[in-house]
Structure formats: structure tokens, C-alpha cells
Amino acid sequence: MIYKNLCEYFKILNIILVFTFMSNISFSQEENSDIESKTPINNETFPIAVVDMQKIVGQSKAAVQVREFIENKKVEFSTELKNEEDALKKLQDDLANQRSIMPPDEFAVLESNFRKRVEALQQMVAERNQLLEEILSKSVQVIQLEAIKIITEIGKEKGLALTLDTSSVVIAANSINISSSVIELLNINLPEVDMDAILNRE
């Protein structure tokens, strides 16, 4: 019977909002154990510098604020989805009770409506996950752009010929790592991200 498959629809309801941070630009809360020298770069000896962009983006004040915003949204979405899931479970119980006493054609209509609500819930989950991913992506972009501006200004000030990301460098002296300086300036220039603008951005 078609009704025997109704319970299978609820297998898709056991969905947890999964949020995967970008592999190369994560909001990691772990502190970097590397010690960065505060000694000014000697441009004649070291005309280049390195930065850890993942650390810069992840440890900034703006990143902390974005993390909190996303976590709050996940709780909000989870509550919304749980309410709909509970309503569907109740509807499933009602269908089970009415199956033996209701004409087949009428029961088929109710079953069809139930399936549509399950499919709508699936779509809702997908949309909420996509929204969270977009919020993260756009927020990271805002923080990155500001960080790049700061790195550019530091480069001009120190007369650097080149600045590389540590992800593309095999080994580099701590004395040419300017990540901490960039984070300090980033926290001043961009203490938080305008989340309303992020949500309204097309």
C-alpha cells in the first residue's frame, strides 16, 4: 500500500543544518601557535612579507561577530523546521487513524497533501542551508577585501616588493610574517560586518 511508505518520508526530516566552512578561509577559533616577530621588516634584506589570510579572517573581531550571527540563525531555523516536523508527525498519526474508516479516494487526497508538505519541508531545509552558506561567503568576502586593503597599505609603507600567503610558502622567517599587524588594524577598521547589508545584498 502507498500508505506503508509514509514513514519513509520522515527519514528525510532528520536533517541537521550542516554548515561547512570554506576549506581555505575558515572561521577557525583555534589560536595559531606560531610566534610572529614584532620587529620591523628590514626592506633591504626582506623586500617581501607573508600573511596567514586564514588566521587573519578567522581571528578578527568581525569574524567572531559573523560566527555568532550564523549560530543564532541556525538556532532560529532549527526551531522553525522542528515545528513543521512535529506538525507533520501529528498529521501522519491522524492519517493512520483515518485510513481504515475513510473512503480510499478521500484518503488518497489527504495522503497527497501530506506528501506535498513533506516536499515543502525538504525545500525549506535546502533554502535555509543555502542562505547560511551565502551569508558566510559574503561576510568572508567583506573581511577579506578590508584585509587586502590593509596589507596593501602596509606594503606601501614598508616598501615591500611582494606579499605572499603562508599557504603558498614552504618556509618563511617569522620576522616577515605581518599577520598580527594586519589583524590589529582590521579590528580597528572593521570591528564588525553590516549583516543587514549582507542579507539584503543581491
NURO-104235 format. One record per residue (C-alpha): x, y negated, z negated. Coordinates in steps of 0.25 Angstrom, whole numbers, padded with zeros to 4 digits, always signed. Example, Ala and Ser with C-alpha at 12.3 -4.5 7.8 and 13.67 -1.06 7.14 Angstrom:
<recs>
+0049+0018-0031+0055+0004-0029
</recs>
This chain:
<recs>
+0000+0000+0000+0004-0014+0003+0002-0018-0012+0013-0008-0016+0023-0017-0010+0018-0029-0018+0028-0027-0029+0039-0027-0019+0037-0042-0017+0041-0045-0031+0054-0039-0029+0057-0052-0021+0053-0060-0033+0064-0056-0041+0073-0067-0035+0082-0075-0043+0086-0088-0038+0100-0085-0033+0109-0097-0031+0123-0095-0025+0133-0106-0025+0141-0109-0013+0153-0100-0013+0164-0111-0010+0157-0122-0018+0151-0117-0031+0146-0124-0043+0155-0115-0052+0155-0119-0067+0168-0112-0070+0180-0121-0072+0192-0120-0063+0203-0114-0071+0214-0121-0063+0220-0133-0069+0221-0145-0060+0232-0155-0061+0228-0169-0064+0242-0174-0059+0240-0184-0047+0244-0177-0034+0257-0181-0028+0253-0184-0014+0267-0184-0009+0268-0169-0014+0254-0165-0013+0246-0172-0002+0235-0162-0003+0225-0158-0014+0216-0147-0017+0202-0147-0023+0193-0136-0028+0180-0140-0022+0172-0129-0028+0177-0133-0042+0174-0148-0039+0160-0146-0034+0157-0135-0045+0162-0142-0057+0157-0156-0054+0146-0163-0063+0137-0163-0050+0139-0148-0049+0134-0146-0063+0122-0154-0061+0119-0147-0048+0120-0134-0055+0111-0138-0066+0101-0143-0055+0101-0130-0048+0099-0121-0060+0087-0130-0064+0081-0128-0050+0084-0113-0051+0076-0112-0064+0065-0120-0058+0064-0112-0046+0065-0099-0054+0053-0103-0063+0045-0107-0050+0048-0093-0044+0045-0085-0057+0031-0092-0058+0028-0087-0044+0033-0074-0046+0025-0072-0059+0012-0076-0051+0015-0066-0040+0017-0055-0050+0004-0058-0056-0003-0058-0042+0004-0045-0040-0003-0039-0053-0016-0045-0048-0015-0038-0035-0012-0025-0041-0025-0026-0050-0034-0030-0038-0028-0020-0028-0038-0009-0031-0050-0018-0033-0049-0027-0021-0052-0025-0006-0040-0022+0002-0041-0033+0011-0042-0043-0001-0031-0037-0008-0023-0038+0005-0025-0053+0005-0020-0054-0009-0008-0046-0006-0005-0054+0006-0005-0067-0003+0003-0061-0013+0014-0057-0003+0014-0072+0002+0016-0077-0012+0028-0067-0013+0034-0072+0000+0032-0087-0004+0039-0084-0017+0051-0078-0009+0051-0090+0000+0051-0099-0013+0063-0092-0019+0071-0093-0005+0068-0108-0005+0072-0111-0019+0085-0104-0017+0087-0111-0004+0085-0124-0012+0095-0121-0023+0105-0118-0012+0103-0131-0005+0103-0139-0018+0117-0133-0021+0122-0134-0007+0118-0149-0006+0123-0152-0020+0137-0146-0018+0138-0154-0005+0135-0167-0012+0146-0163-0023+0156-0159-0012+0155-0171-0004+0157-0180-0016+0169-0171-0020+0175-0173-0006+0174-0188-0007+0182-0188-0020+0192-0178-0014+0194-0187-0002+0196-0200-0011+0206-0192-0020+0213-0188-0007+0214-0203-0002+0218-0208-0016+0229-0197-0017+0233-0197-0002+0230-0183+0000+0232-0177+0013+0223-0165+0011+0214-0159+0000+0210-0144+0000+0200-0136-0007+0206-0125-0016+0198-0115-0009+0207-0116+0003+0220-0117-0004+0228-0105-0009+0236-0112-0019+0237-0127-0024+0244-0134-0035+0235-0139-0046+0241-0153-0045+0234-0155-0031+0220-0150-0036+0211-0162-0037+0198-0155-0040+0197-0160-0055+0199-0174-0050+0188-0172-0039+0178-0167-0050+0181-0178-0059+0178-0188-0048+0166-0180-0043+0160-0180-0057+0161-0195-0057+0156-0198-0042+0145-0187-0042+0141-0183-0056+0128-0177-0051+0121-0173-0038+0108-0180-0034+0099-0168-0034+0087-0175-0029+0095-0179-0017+0099-0165-0015+0085-0159-0016+0080-0170-0006+0091-0169+0004+0086-0163+0017
</recs>
